[in-house]
Structures are given as C-alpha cells and as structure tokens.
C-alpha cells in the first residue's frame, strides 16, 4: 500500500488513487447493536468520533481510516 497523498482536484486524501474514508464504529448500550458511520471529510468524521466518545449510551467507539 502506498503513501497517503492529497488530491487537489478532488479535495480528498488518497492512497494509491483510492479516496480515504473515515469510519466511526460504536456499540449501543441500550440495544447492544453495533453501528458504523463513514465520512469523506476528516474533520466531520473526527468531530463525530469525539461526540460518540462522550455519549453516555455508546461504548467501544473506534476511529479508522479505510482503506488502511
């Protein structure tokens, strides 16, 4: 896998020409259901990740870069 590079044409980070998706996963303590939400924008994704970390009804919150 190559290095992360900025594509000025699309305005997104890419690895080997593939746009990076920022993924937040968490588990609801009420239902036990696992959730996944993908973001194209790193700032929006990370803000949501921080919000879910503080959420009283969410556990096992993770932040990932896909395709990494």
C-alpha positions, 0 to 999 in steps of 0.5 A, a space after each residue: 500500500 502506498 503513501 497517503 497523498 492529497 488530491 487537489 482536484 478532488 479535495 480528498 486524501 488518497 492512497 494509491 488513487 483510492 479516496 480515504 474514508 473515515 469510519 466511526 464504529 460504536 456499540 449501543 448500550 441500550 440495544 447492544 447493536 453495533 453501528 458504523 458511520 463513514 465520512 469523506 471529510 476528516 474533520 466531520 468524521 473526527 468531530 463525530 468520533 469525539 461526540 460518540 466518545 462522550 455519549 453516555 449510551 455508546 461504548 467501544 467507539 473506534 476511529 479508522 481510516 479505510 482503506 488502511 
